[in-house]
Amino acid sequence: MLIKGQIFETIVGAFILIIAGWFIFSVVSKSENIFPNEDEATYTASFFDASGIRVGSEIKLAGVNIGRVIDVSLNADTYSAEVILAINSNIRVPDDSEAIITSEGLLGSNFVSITPGGSNQFLQPNEKFVYTQGAINLNNLLQKFTGI
């Protein structure tokens, strides 16, 4: 009887260790989305509605993933969402480019789309996008069309 109890406790202990290891692995693998890599430059964009954007959301230019969102916070003075974007440092973004929050479809997740401008001057790391467009709320649009 004593051996059966020890075997059961060993199995339960091993199960708990596996779960704890999985948890630690999950936290460590997700935390890499918080900090920019060496080959990424950071930029800032302000949106009046950043719905659906979170840390790790993709940044796309011409449909190609060029970076990720590393921080979303509220600016208490302007009541706008301040989003920090980490973009591949090999990508030069014209300084009149627009950062737009858009979705991959009706049920798709939101991402930041960069529409390049025509300027010959480029944003420098840690500079701010001047032109932005926040997320479009589909519920509000439907209510306007249906008159509800």
NORFENLIN-V284650 format. One record per backbone hydrogen bond with DSSP energy under -1.0 kcal/mol. CO is the residue of the C=O (numbers start at 1). NH is the residue of the N-H. E is the energy in kcal/mol with one decimal. If there is no record, write none. Layout:
# NORFENLIN-V284650
co & nh & e
CO & NH & E
CO & NH & E
This chain:
# NORFENLIN-V284650
co & nh & e
1 & 5 & -1.7
2 & 6 & -1.6
3 & 7 & -2.2
4 & 8 & -2.3
5 & 9 & -2.3
6 & 10 & -2.2
7 & 11 & -2.3
8 & 12 & -2.5
9 & 13 & -2.5
10 & 14 & -2.4
11 & 15 & -2.3
12 & 16 & -2.3
13 & 17 & -2.3
14 & 18 & -2.2
15 & 19 & -2.3
16 & 20 & -2.5
17 & 21 & -2.4
18 & 22 & -2.4
19 & 23 & -2.3
20 & 24 & -2.4
21 & 25 & -2.4
22 & 26 & -2.2
23 & 27 & -2.2
24 & 28 & -2.4
25 & 29 & -2.5
26 & 30 & -1.9
27 & 31 & -1.7
30 & 33 & -1.6
31 & 34 & -1.5
37 & 40 & -1.5
39 & 89 & -3.0
41 & 87 & -3.0
42 & 126 & -4.2
43 & 85 & -3.1
44 & 129 & -3.0
45 & 83 & -3.1
47 & 81 & -3.4
49 & 135 & -2.8
50 & 53 & -2.0
54 & 57 & -2.4
57 & 69 & -2.3
58 & 112 & -2.4
59 & 66 & -3.2
59 & 67 & -1.2
60 & 114 & -3.1
61 & 64 & -1.8
64 & 61 & -2.3
66 & 88 & -3.0
67 & 59 & -1.8
68 & 86 & -2.9
69 & 56 & -3.0
71 & 84 & -2.6
73 & 82 & -3.5
75 & 79 & -2.1
80 & 75 & -3.2
81 & 47 & -2.5
82 & 73 & -2.3
83 & 45 & -2.1
84 & 70 & -2.6
84 & 71 & -1.1
85 & 43 & -2.4
86 & 68 & -2.2
87 & 41 & -3.3
88 & 91 & -1.9
93 & 123 & -3.2
94 & 97 & -1.7
98 & 115 & -3.0
99 & 133 & -2.1
100 & 113 & -3.7
102 & 111 & -2.8
109 & 104 & -1.4
111 & 102 & -2.5
112 & 60 & -2.9
113 & 100 & -3.1
115 & 98 & -2.6
121 & 95 & -2.5
124 & 127 & -2.0
127 & 44 & -2.1
131 & 99 & -2.3
133 & 101 & -2.4
137 & 141 & -1.8
138 & 142 & -2.5
139 & 143 & -2.2
140 & 144 & -1.9
141 & 145 & -1.8
142 & 146 & -2.3
143 & 147 & -1.3
143 & 148 & -1.0
